[in-house]
Amino acid sequence: MKKTLVASALAAVIFVPSVSAIEIYKDDKNAVEIGGWMDARIINTQGATEVVNGSSRINFGFTRDMGNDWKTFVKLEWGVNPFGNSDIVYSSESNFESQSSDFLNNRLGYAGLAHDKYGSLSIGKQWGVWYDVVYNTNLVNTWDGNASGTYTYNKADGAINGTGRGDNTVQYRNTFGDVSFGLQVQLKQDSFDLIADSEGNSPFPTADKSFMTGSSVAITGESLGTIEYNNTVGGSITYAATDMLTLTAGFNLGEFDGALESGEGISETDYIYGAGLTWGGFEQPGFYAAININKNEFHDTDNIGRLMPDAVGLESLFSYKFDNGLKPIFAYNYLKAGDAYEALYNDGEFKRQFIVVGLHFVWDEKTMLYIEARKDMSDFNAANDTPDESDGVAIGIRYYM
């Protein structure tokens, strides 16, 4: 047992990202940290230039020494919207949207206990174990994370199926030597109505193709049936092969069950599995490389909300941090729906593909200036060609607490 690895795993559960945390109180039993960042950026895309919020946040971490190598902990994090609202707002998860007028919104909130030998158990809204597999490419400031299966169903945080900041999750984590692992269950009871779109189509693939072909069976806004999407499970494993090389793998699994008004039953499995490789540390001097690939079914939607029966995703990130703090970056994202998607919807392929090039200036460990540019090479049918899939340039400053 390497206690340093266990301690690192515990720190990851409680205080991620550690670069943005400051200890503000400590005694023989209790410790409190405050973290987060303020990110202000100017982005030009779609012929408009906007001042936008770069996923600014504030978080608090609490730990309590219970004796005999036991600790209890709490993590609370809120997204901060310091700039007010705009007609076009660019979010950290690559979506243009109208933000809430609330100054704060919930990002994370969980509590747990941990032991150097027996591992940690945590309960609440927390980063899913799937994120262990893919987070090392999710480090571009402006455009990232939308090919790894993390932020699904066109939502901002991946809470629905637990691959992002999952709601109502229970996690167990532990480390043995160079290997650490995480197990997760998401305990929830959800249901939703299938609503016909403007052509009478269902957002869910069904055997009754009349729902998918725009026939007169359904009308816009009509409920086609009710679907339950309840508990999910996931697992991940991380192997620190060397001081520089880290290998990851994992999966996440859920199920759709329900019935259409026509009497047809629906039962499909939402799953994703994949692996990743990381060389070096993104914040460390020298070369950094990370790549992950995933295969998924019924795990995500296209840009107009239709479930993809199958898809393959890949994300990669490369950078080199010089001694003077300059860090050029290059990222490539790719998500392509498979043959089943094209056969089902019969309106062309869905291929999200883009590169990001940028230059970060790490002035010191808590202050960063950056410029990033995106070149889109996606191939969509007209309906899926939404505004967030565009070229763009952003400059910004990130101030870590």
C-alpha positions in Angstrom: 0.0 0.0 0.0 1.4 3.4 -1.0 -0.1 5.9 1.4 1.0 8.8 -0.7 -1.2 7.5 -3.5 -4.1 7.0 -1.1 -3.7 10.5 0.1 -3.6 11.8 -3.4 -6.8 9.9 -4.2 -8.5 11.4 -1.2 -7.4 14.9 -2.0 -8.9 14.4 -5.5 -12.2 13.5 -4.1 -12.3 16.4 -1.7 -10.4 19.3 -3.2 -10.2 18.9 -7.0 -8.7 21.0 -8.6 -6.0 21.4 -5.9 -4.3 24.2 -7.8 -7.2 26.5 -6.9 -7.5 25.7 -3.2 -6.2 27.7 -0.2 -6.2 26.4 3.3 -8.0 29.1 5.4 -8.3 27.2 8.7 -6.6 24.3 10.4 -6.5 22.9 13.9 -5.7 19.5 15.4 -9.1 18.1 14.1 -10.5 20.4 11.4 -9.3 21.9 8.1 -11.1 24.2 5.7 -10.1 25.2 2.2 -11.6 27.7 -0.2 -11.0 27.4 -4.0 -12.3 28.2 -7.4 -11.5 30.8 -10.0 -12.7 33.9 -11.8 -12.5 33.6 -15.6 -13.3 36.6 -17.8 -13.1 36.2 -21.6 -13.9 37.9 -24.8 -15.1 35.6 -27.6 -15.7 36.2 -31.2 -17.9 33.7 -33.1 -20.9 33.7 -35.4 -20.1 37.3 -36.4 -20.5 38.6 -32.8 -18.1 39.6 -30.1 -19.2 39.1 -26.5 -17.8 39.4 -23.0 -18.7 36.1 -21.3 -18.2 34.1 -18.1 -15.6 31.3 -18.3 -17.2 28.9 -15.9 -16.2 30.9 -12.8 -16.8 29.1 -9.5 -16.2 29.1 -5.8 -15.9 26.0 -3.6 -15.3 25.1 0.0 -13.8 21.8 1.3 -14.0 20.7 4.9 -12.2 17.7 6.5 -12.3 16.4 10.0 -9.8 14.0 11.6 -11.9 11.3 13.4 -8.8 9.4 14.7 -7.5 5.9 13.8 -6.8 7.1 10.2 -10.5 8.0 9.6 -11.5 11.3 8.1 -14.9 12.8 7.2 -15.2 15.4 4.5 -17.6 17.8 2.7 -17.3 19.6 -0.6 -19.6 22.4 -1.8 -19.2 24.2 -5.1 -21.2 26.9 -6.9 -20.9 28.3 -10.3 -20.7 32.1 -10.3 -22.2 34.4 -12.9 -20.5 37.7 -12.3 -21.2 39.4 -15.6 -25.0 39.3 -15.8 -27.1 38.0 -18.7 -26.8 38.4 -22.4 -28.9 37.3 -25.4 -26.0 35.0 -26.4 -24.0 33.4 -23.6 -21.2 30.9 -24.1 -21.0 28.2 -21.4 -17.9 26.2 -20.4 -19.5 23.1 -21.9 -19.5 24.5 -25.5 -23.2 25.5 -25.6 -24.7 28.9 -26.4 -27.6 29.4 -24.0 -29.5 31.9 -21.9 -28.1 31.8 -18.4 -30.1 32.0 -15.2 -30.3 35.4 -13.5 -29.1 33.7 -10.4 -25.7 34.8 -9.3 -24.9 31.3 -7.9 -25.9 27.8 -9.3 -25.1 24.4 -7.8 -22.2 22.5 -9.3 -21.1 20.1 -6.5 -22.3 19.1 -3.1 -21.3 15.8 -1.3 -20.2 14.4 2.0 -18.2 11.3 2.9 -15.7 9.4 5.0 -12.3 8.0 4.1 -9.6 5.7 5.6 -6.0 5.3 4.5 -6.6 1.5 4.1 -10.3 1.1 3.5 -10.8 3.8 1.0 -13.4 6.5 0.7 -17.2 6.6 0.5 -19.0 9.7 -0.7 -22.7 10.7 -1.3 -24.2 13.6 -3.2 -23.6 15.5 -6.4 -20.1 14.8 -7.5 -17.9 14.1 -10.5 -18.7 10.7 -11.9 -16.2 7.9 -12.0 -16.4 8.0 -15.8 -14.7 11.4 -15.6 -11.7 9.6 -14.2 -11.2 8.1 -17.6 -11.5 11.3 -19.7 -10.8 14.4 -17.6 -7.2 14.8 -18.8 -8.4 16.1 -22.1 -11.0 18.4 -20.6 -8.5 21.1 -19.9 -9.0 23.5 -22.8 -10.5 26.7 -21.4 -13.0 27.5 -24.1 -14.0 24.5 -26.2 -13.8 21.0 -24.8 -15.6 18.0 -23.3 -18.3 17.4 -25.9 -17.0 14.2 -27.5 -16.0 12.2 -24.4 -19.5 11.3 -23.3 -19.3 13.5 -20.2 -21.8 16.2 -20.8 -24.7 14.3 -22.3 -28.2 15.1 -23.7 -27.2 18.7 -24.5 -27.1 19.5 -20.8 -24.4 21.5 -19.1 -23.1 19.2 -16.4 -23.8 15.5 -17.4 -25.9 15.0 -14.3 -28.6 12.8 -15.8 -26.7 9.6 -16.3 -23.9 10.4 -13.8 -21.0 10.7 -16.3 -20.4 14.4 -15.5 -21.3 16.1 -12.2 -23.8 13.3 -11.4 -26.8 14.0 -9.2 -27.7 11.6 -6.3 -24.5 9.5 -6.6 -22.8 7.1 -4.2 -19.1 6.4 -4.8 -16.5 4.1 -3.3 -12.8 4.7 -4.1 -9.6 3.0 -3.1 -6.0 2.6 -4.1 -3.7 -0.4 -4.1 -0.1 0.2 -5.1 -0.1 1.9 -8.5 -3.7 1.1 -9.2 -6.8 3.1 -8.0 -10.4 2.5 -8.8 -13.8 3.9 -8.4 -17.3 2.4 -8.2 -20.5 4.4 -8.5 -24.2 4.0 -8.3 -26.7 6.8 -9.0 -29.9 6.3 -7.0 -32.8 8.2 -8.6 -36.3 7.7 -9.9 -36.9 9.7 -13.1 -39.5 9.6 -15.8 -40.3 11.8 -18.8 -42.8 12.1 -21.6 -41.8 11.6 -25.2 -43.0 14.7 -27.1 -43.5 14.8 -30.8 -41.3 17.4 -32.6 -42.4 19.8 -35.3 -42.7 17.0 -37.8 -44.4 14.6 -35.5 -41.3 12.6 -34.8 -40.2 11.0 -31.6 -36.9 11.9 -30.0 -36.5 8.2 -29.1 -35.9 5.4 -31.7 -38.8 3.0 -31.9 -39.8 -0.1 -33.9 -42.9 1.8 -35.0 -41.2 3.9 -37.7 -44.4 6.0 -38.2 -43.2 8.0 -35.2 -39.9 8.6 -37.0 -40.9 9.4 -40.5 -43.1 12.4 -39.9 -46.4 10.6 -40.7 -49.7 11.9 -39.4 -49.7 9.5 -36.4 -48.4 12.2 -34.1 -48.8 16.0 -34.0 -46.4 18.6 -32.7 -46.3 18.6 -28.9 -48.3 15.4 -28.5 -47.2 13.0 -25.8 -46.1 9.7 -27.5 -45.6 7.8 -24.2 -43.7 7.8 -20.9 -40.2 6.5 -20.3 -38.5 5.7 -17.0 -34.8 6.3 -16.6 -33.8 5.4 -13.1 -30.6 4.1 -11.4 -27.2 4.1 -13.2 -23.9 2.3 -12.4 -20.3 3.0 -13.3 -16.7 2.0 -12.7 -13.2 3.2 -13.4 -9.6 2.1 -13.0 -6.4 4.1 -13.1 -2.9 2.6 -13.5 0.1 4.8 -12.8 2.4 2.8 -15.0 5.4 5.2 -14.5 5.9 8.7 -13.1 4.9 10.0 -16.5 2.5 7.5 -18.0 -1.1 6.9 -16.7 -3.6 4.6 -18.2 -7.4 4.8 -17.5 -10.4 2.7 -18.4 -14.1 2.7 -17.3 -17.8 2.4 -18.1 -21.2 3.8 -17.3 -24.6 2.0 -17.6 -28.2 3.0 -17.4 -31.6 1.8 -18.9 -34.6 3.3 -20.6 -37.9 1.5 -20.0 -41.4 2.5 -20.9 -44.3 2.2 -23.3 -45.7 4.3 -26.2 -49.3 5.3 -26.5 -49.5 2.8 -29.3 -48.8 0.0 -26.8 -45.2 -0.7 -28.1 -42.7 -1.2 -25.3 -39.3 0.4 -25.1 -36.3 -1.0 -23.4 -32.8 0.2 -24.3 -29.5 0.3 -22.5 -27.5 3.6 -22.2 -23.9 2.5 -22.0 -20.5 4.0 -22.6 -17.1 2.4 -22.2 -13.6 3.5 -23.1 -10.0 4.0 -22.2 -7.5 6.8 -21.9 -3.7 7.5 -21.9 -1.9 10.5 -20.3 1.7 11.4 -20.5 3.1 14.0 -18.1 1.2 16.7 -16.1 -0.7 19.6 -17.7 0.5 22.0 -15.1 4.1 20.6 -15.1 7.0 21.8 -17.2 7.6 20.0 -20.5 5.5 17.9 -22.8 1.9 16.8 -22.0 -0.3 14.4 -24.0 -3.7 12.9 -23.3 -6.0 10.9 -25.5 -9.2 9.0 -24.8 -11.6 7.0 -26.9 -15.1 5.7 -26.2 -17.9 3.6 -27.7 -21.5 4.3 -26.6 -25.1 3.5 -27.3 -28.2 5.5 -26.4 -25.9 7.6 -24.3 -26.1 11.0 -26.0 -28.3 13.0 -28.4 -27.6 14.9 -31.6 -27.9 18.7 -31.7 -31.7 18.6 -32.0 -32.3 16.2 -29.1 -32.6 12.8 -30.8 -30.9 9.8 -29.1 -28.0 8.3 -31.0 -28.3 4.5 -31.1 -24.5 4.2 -31.5 -21.5 6.5 -31.6 -17.8 6.7 -31.2 -16.0 9.6 -29.6 -12.4 10.7 -29.3 -10.7 13.5 -27.5 -7.0 14.5 -27.5 -4.9 17.3 -26.0 -1.2 18.1 -26.5 0.8 20.9 -24.9 4.3 22.0 -23.9 5.0 24.2 -21.0 8.2 26.3 -21.3 10.2 27.6 -18.3 9.0 31.1 -19.1 5.3 30.1 -18.5 4.3 30.0 -22.2 2.3 26.9 -23.0 1.1 26.2 -26.6 -1.8 23.8 -26.8 -3.5 21.7 -29.5 -6.7 19.7 -29.1 -8.7 17.5 -31.4 -12.3 16.4 -30.7 -14.3 13.8 -32.8 -17.8 12.3 -32.2 -19.5 10.4 -34.9 -22.8 8.6 -34.9 -22.8 5.1 -36.4 -24.7 3.4 -39.2 -27.7 2.7 -36.9 -28.2 6.4 -36.5 -28.1 7.1 -40.2 -30.4 4.3 -41.0 -32.9 5.2 -38.3 -33.3 8.9 -39.0 -32.5 8.8 -42.7 -31.3 12.4 -43.0 -27.5 12.2 -43.2 -24.6 11.7 -40.9 -23.8 13.3 -37.6 -20.1 14.0 -37.2 -18.8 16.6 -34.7 -15.1 17.4 -35.5 -13.0 20.3 -34.6 -9.5 21.4 -33.6 -8.5 24.0 -31.0 -5.1 25.8 -31.0 -4.1 28.2 -28.3 -1.4 29.8 -26.2 -1.6 29.9 -22.4 0.7 32.2 -20.4 1.0 30.8 -16.9 2.1 34.1 -15.2 2.3 32.3 -11.9 0.6 29.1 -10.6 -2.6 31.1 -9.9 -2.8 33.5 -12.8 -3.2 32.6 -16.4 -3.7 34.6 -19.6 -4.8 32.8 -22.7 -5.9 32.9 -26.3 -7.7 30.0 -28.0 -9.1 29.5 -31.5 -11.5 26.8 -32.8 -11.7 25.5 -36.4 -14.8 23.5 -37.0 -14.8 20.6 -39.5 -18.1 19.0 -38.6 -20.4 17.3 -41.0 -24.1 17.6 -40.1 -27.4 17.7 -41.9 -29.0 21.1 -41.9 -31.1 20.5 -38.7 -28.0 19.6 -36.7 -26.0 22.6 -37.8 -26.6 24.6 -34.6 -24.8 27.8 -33.6 -22.5 26.2 -31.0 -20.8 24.2 -33.8 -18.8 27.2 -35.3 -15.3 28.7 -35.6 -14.3 31.1 -33.0 -11.5 33.0 -31.1 -11.4 33.7 -27.4 -9.0 35.7 -25.2 -9.2 35.7 -21.4 -7.7 35.8 -18.0 -8.2 33.2 -15.3 -7.5 34.2 -11.6 -7.3 31.2 -9.3 -8.1 31.6 -5.6 
